[in-house]
Amino acid sequence: MIFRQLFDSVSGTYTYLLASRRGGEALIIDPVLEKVDRYLQLIHELDLKLVKAVDTHLHADHITGLGALRDRTHCITVMGEQTKADVVSMRLAEGDRLTVEGVSLDVLYTPGHTDDSYSYVMRDRVFSGDTLLIRGTGRTDFQNGDPRAQYDSIFNKLLKLPEDTLLFPAHDYKGETVSTIGEEKAFNPRLQVKSVDEYAALMNNLNLPNPKMMDVAVPANMKVGLAQDEIARRGWVVNAADALALVGRPDVAFIDLREDTERAKHGVIPGSVHAPYPHLPADIAPGGKLQELAVSTGKRLVFYCAFGERSAMAVQAARHARLESSCHLQGGIDAWKKADGPLLR
Ligand SMILES: [Fe+2]
């Protein structure tokens, strides 16, 4: 198991790098833009392949590294389904699993600090974002924060984890690095309340100044999606309305880049070939299954995913691999559903 806790001293942010082995797939939680070079160096040194970059919530105090990591590694960007950030290529909800090779985290929806706050539980540890901090809790006075929701997230979800669960938060300003659920239950001053009303009163009277970076970070973090203008200009896209007419055509193959859990939850375009995005380089290389499919049948490959971000990266890679007629479904299954496209479950 590879586990690294990395620190950005400017914003007091902890970033976590996880992988099951050297040479394997990795995921990173809450990366900071200014530290991206450092993460990539470490990922290279440990011979890892970054597959997923995750933000626990929309940050107000630093600019996320998700967009830069996607641009430089073609990784999948992940946030919760409530988020207003456009960077996400995969959205998770309570009960889902966040996985890369050999690593599996349970997804907990823990709103309160923001309405898009999530926590991730991996066996003996929890990554609690800004929901539960060491001897503190994330403020609830902006970004649709809600102290009552946070009370529920903490008392009815996080504190229900085993007491020896290690707590790894997204921030610390005093140099603490890790705690446990049991320790926070006993010693976190914010949690020594008798009711949700008492907690809400406590949180509503903190009178904190806004974070220095807030006016910059929040708008920036909402707009780190993949720039797709060039892909559209080259005609490598098909919109959902036009794609409807392609279902069942013998000269077209829809290629589903999503994971099994996304397919089960949202359905599949009839007749699709499943080719998960992390395996794309092998699938489009000479001898790979998508290269073979295109060459042997002459079919046009139409890539799709959840929101059109993985498929936009896939079509660029496919064109580069000489799959000249390939295109991608703009807006992904989300747009397909809005166009009343047929889905198999
Ligand atoms: Fe935060």
Residues whose N, C-alpha, C, O or C-beta is under 5 A from the ligand:
A	BS01	LIG	L58 H59 A60 D130
